[in-house]
Amino acid sequence: LSRRINYMRYEALGRCYRWIEDKDNSYKYFNKAIDIFNLDNKYPSQLLTIGNFYRLIDKKPIALEYFKEARDILLKKIEEKRKEYNENNFYQID
């Protein structure tokens, strides 16, 4: 829980500094939030959050990589669910 609280505090500080246009401190605190955010289990929501942090600190190419990875995981899950549904139902979903 303390890691999550620290992550949320750093994210909030990063946003505050971004709103007052202090890029150096915004980068500093967003990077701290990124460091704390656990990527051991790559859930799409985690990948999207980290991608958004990178987007907010103007590192769009890195952000795109996280967004694409999240997209790929979500598309795979959708396809798996579609196949599972089609195997168990008379009507097919395309």
Short mmCIF file of the C-alpha atoms (twelve columns), coordinates in Angstrom:
data_MODEL
# 
_entry.id   MODEL 
# 
loop_
_atom_site.group_PDB 
_atom_site.id 
_atom_site.type_symbol 
_atom_site.label_atom_id 
_atom_site.label_alt_id 
_atom_site.label_comp_id 
_atom_site.label_asym_id 
_atom_site.label_seq_id 
_atom_site.Cartn_x 
_atom_site.Cartn_y 
_atom_site.Cartn_z 
_atom_site.pdbx_PDB_model_num 
ATOM 1  C CA . LEU A 1  0.000   0.000   0.000   1 
ATOM 2  C CA . SER A 2  2.800   2.474   0.809   1 
ATOM 3  C CA . ARG A 3  4.283   2.026   -2.686  1 
ATOM 4  C CA . ARG A 4  0.897   2.889   -4.192  1 
ATOM 5  C CA . ILE A 5  0.554   5.949   -1.965  1 
ATOM 6  C CA . ASN A 6  4.051   7.154   -2.897  1 
ATOM 7  C CA . TYR A 7  3.327   6.545   -6.561  1 
ATOM 8  C CA . MET A 8  0.119   8.587   -6.299  1 
ATOM 9  C CA . ARG A 9  1.901   11.412  -4.475  1 
ATOM 10 C CA . TYR A 10 4.654   11.577  -7.076  1 
ATOM 11 C CA . GLU A 11 2.108   11.518  -9.877  1 
ATOM 12 C CA . ALA A 12 0.157   14.359  -8.225  1 
ATOM 13 C CA . LEU A 13 3.325   16.399  -7.727  1 
ATOM 14 C CA . GLY A 14 4.294   15.818  -11.351 1 
ATOM 15 C CA . ARG A 15 0.895   17.063  -12.493 1 
ATOM 16 C CA . CYS A 16 1.047   20.117  -10.198 1 
ATOM 17 C CA . TYR A 17 4.459   21.072  -11.512 1 
ATOM 18 C CA . ARG A 18 3.282   20.520  -15.068 1 
ATOM 19 C CA . TRP A 19 0.294   22.823  -14.520 1 
ATOM 20 C CA . ILE A 20 2.547   25.596  -13.228 1 
ATOM 21 C CA . GLU A 21 4.899   24.951  -16.163 1 
ATOM 22 C CA . ASP A 22 7.890   23.783  -14.108 1 
ATOM 23 C CA . LYS A 23 9.103   21.085  -16.487 1 
ATOM 24 C CA . ASP A 24 12.198  20.099  -14.517 1 
ATOM 25 C CA . ASN A 25 10.253  19.219  -11.390 1 
ATOM 26 C CA . SER A 26 7.412   17.734  -13.438 1 
ATOM 27 C CA . TYR A 27 9.869   15.353  -15.115 1 
ATOM 28 C CA . LYS A 28 11.493  14.575  -11.775 1 
ATOM 29 C CA . TYR A 29 8.265   13.525  -10.069 1 
ATOM 30 C CA . PHE A 30 6.737   11.738  -13.042 1 
ATOM 31 C CA . ASN A 31 9.965   9.748   -13.342 1 
ATOM 32 C CA . LYS A 32 9.756   8.850   -9.649  1 
ATOM 33 C CA . ALA A 33 6.183   7.656   -10.188 1 
ATOM 34 C CA . ILE A 34 7.321   5.601   -13.188 1 
ATOM 35 C CA . ASP A 35 10.122  4.029   -11.124 1 
ATOM 36 C CA . ILE A 36 7.696   2.986   -8.380  1 
ATOM 37 C CA . PHE A 37 4.989   1.705   -10.711 1 
ATOM 38 C CA . ASN A 38 5.433   -2.066  -10.777 1 
ATOM 39 C CA . LEU A 39 5.750   -3.642  -14.209 1 
ATOM 40 C CA . ASP A 40 6.213   -7.216  -13.020 1 
ATOM 41 C CA . ASN A 41 2.712   -7.989  -14.281 1 
ATOM 42 C CA . LYS A 42 2.047   -6.121  -17.476 1 
ATOM 43 C CA . TYR A 43 -1.593  -5.169  -17.236 1 
ATOM 44 C CA . PRO A 44 -2.919  -2.870  -19.956 1 
ATOM 45 C CA . SER A 45 -3.972  -0.299  -17.350 1 
ATOM 46 C CA . GLN A 46 -0.405  -0.129  -15.994 1 
ATOM 47 C CA . LEU A 47 1.036   0.206   -19.472 1 
ATOM 48 C CA . LEU A 48 -1.438  2.967   -20.335 1 
ATOM 49 C CA . THR A 49 -0.639  4.844   -17.132 1 
ATOM 50 C CA . ILE A 50 3.098   4.725   -17.742 1 
ATOM 51 C CA . GLY A 51 2.590   5.663   -21.386 1 
ATOM 52 C CA . ASN A 52 0.598   8.647   -20.236 1 
ATOM 53 C CA . PHE A 53 3.383   9.714   -17.839 1 
ATOM 54 C CA . TYR A 54 5.876   9.623   -20.699 1 
ATOM 55 C CA . ARG A 55 3.446   11.566  -22.874 1 
ATOM 56 C CA . LEU A 56 3.105   14.212  -20.167 1 
ATOM 57 C CA . ILE A 57 6.878   14.690  -19.973 1 
ATOM 58 C CA . ASP A 58 7.146   15.003  -23.756 1 
ATOM 59 C CA . LYS A 59 8.675   11.588  -24.383 1 
ATOM 60 C CA . LYS A 60 6.082   10.629  -26.974 1 
ATOM 61 C CA . PRO A 61 8.059   7.871   -28.755 1 
ATOM 62 C CA . ILE A 62 8.440   6.008   -25.448 1 
ATOM 63 C CA . ALA A 63 4.777   6.667   -24.627 1 
ATOM 64 C CA . LEU A 64 3.739   5.179   -27.973 1 
ATOM 65 C CA . GLU A 65 5.597   1.962   -27.205 1 
ATOM 66 C CA . TYR A 66 3.652   1.540   -23.963 1 
ATOM 67 C CA . PHE A 67 0.363   2.401   -25.680 1 
ATOM 68 C CA . LYS A 68 1.063   -0.110  -28.468 1 
ATOM 69 C CA . GLU A 69 1.931   -2.843  -25.975 1 
ATOM 70 C CA . ALA A 70 -1.311  -2.192  -24.072 1 
ATOM 71 C CA . ARG A 71 -3.253  -2.233  -27.353 1 
ATOM 72 C CA . ASP A 72 -1.707  -5.543  -28.389 1 
ATOM 73 C CA . ILE A 73 -2.566  -7.172  -25.059 1 
ATOM 74 C CA . LEU A 74 -6.141  -5.877  -25.241 1 
ATOM 75 C CA . LEU A 75 -6.617  -7.028  -28.829 1 
ATOM 76 C CA . LYS A 76 -5.322  -10.477 -27.901 1 
ATOM 77 C CA . LYS A 77 -7.733  -10.690 -24.960 1 
ATOM 78 C CA . ILE A 78 -10.647 -9.581  -27.144 1 
ATOM 79 C CA . GLU A 79 -9.793  -12.241 -29.721 1 
ATOM 80 C CA . GLU A 80 -9.512  -14.914 -27.031 1 
ATOM 81 C CA . LYS A 81 -12.918 -13.962 -25.614 1 
ATOM 82 C CA . ARG A 82 -14.453 -13.904 -29.104 1 
ATOM 83 C CA . LYS A 83 -13.159 -17.404 -29.835 1 
ATOM 84 C CA . GLU A 84 -14.341 -18.647 -26.453 1 
ATOM 85 C CA . TYR A 85 -17.798 -17.208 -27.093 1 
ATOM 86 C CA . ASN A 86 -17.983 -18.688 -30.593 1 
ATOM 87 C CA . GLU A 87 -17.004 -22.134 -29.319 1 
ATOM 88 C CA . ASN A 88 -19.779 -22.067 -26.732 1 
ATOM 89 C CA . ASN A 89 -22.611 -20.463 -28.710 1 
ATOM 90 C CA . PHE A 90 -24.561 -21.212 -31.844 1 
ATOM 91 C CA . TYR A 91 -24.349 -17.640 -33.115 1 
ATOM 92 C CA . GLN A 92 -20.903 -16.502 -34.165 1 
ATOM 93 C CA . ILE A 93 -19.302 -13.117 -33.487 1 
ATOM 94 C CA . ASP A 94 -17.026 -11.845 -36.246 1 
# 
